[in-house]
Amino acid sequence: MLHGCINDVVAMRDVLLQRFGFDSSHVELLTDVPVSGSLILPTGANIKVALNRMVDKAEAGDVLFFHFSGHGTTISSLEPGQPFRQHEAIVPCDLNLITDMDLRQLIRRLPKGSSFTILSDSCHSGGLIDKDKEQIGPSTVEKIIPSFYHKPKTIPVATIVECLTAVPTIVQGVAEAASTIGSLFSGIFGKDVSLKFLPQLEKDLLKSLDENEGILFSGCQANESSADVAASGNIGGKAYGAFTSAVRMVLTENSGELSNKQLVMMARKVLKEHGFQQHACLYSSDGNADANFLGSQQPNPTPEEEFFPSQ
């Protein structure tokens, strides 16, 4: 079980409202433990409904933001000829995975002139939008020993399958009949299943995004874990996600405008100074790498979503 996810999204909501001037009516929290402003569980279906609603309402000039703090996983590719390729996914509270394909298709629907920033504090989050343009990516992992207890946010897909097949009654019947992971997820979640598990994938879903589509801040590289730090021994006695905390620290200590690239580089430095082995990454076009984080030069950014499932 993770402990810092709710603290992460509540704190990030405050950053959006106080630092960037977002309208509170445009900020939506989905948590699996009741907190102020959160009434909807972060199931796979609920997260996708909220994200699609956000994109449907978007217009040119709008700034869209999706912050996720929770478990991440990887799934082997179903694509012909690419048996060793891995797809990254975030893990909602009902284990109905949201994969890089789902996020890729969502970003493709953005109206011209709008921007969509994803900040994922989860394991294997590098490559979540499957973007070829990597601005800040893999680097040599140094042997650093943190001075406090932390837990990785990874959960193997085999463990997810084991949890799903352990559910009694109708779900167990579906599990017994399923011959593949895809058929298991499709049988359990039906129309709400990830695009990755659809039997017939449109060719467009297998193509990478154009380099100017979407901005991804990942808490770690695709082959790394993101840390969830326990409350014991921490200043303030609160649990938190290491990457979200690093981003918040950078924004707090730097009141001026920061580019996306500057924010990730400074967050990387904070993570290293605090003994974390994960390496934050940035995936975006050259122009978006140099653009201000959340288009902070714009007076009225709208709308954004925040979600978190903890396990």
Helices and strands as residue ranges (DSSP letters): H 5-18, G 24-26, E 27-30, H 44-57, E 63-69, E 72-76, E 86-90, E 98-99, H 100-108, E 115-121, E 134-136, E 150-152, H 157-165, H 169-177, H 181-189, G 190-192, G 195-197, G 203-206, E 215-218, E 227-229, G 235-237, E 240-241, H 242-253, H 260-273, E 281-283, H 286-290, G 293-295, E 304-307
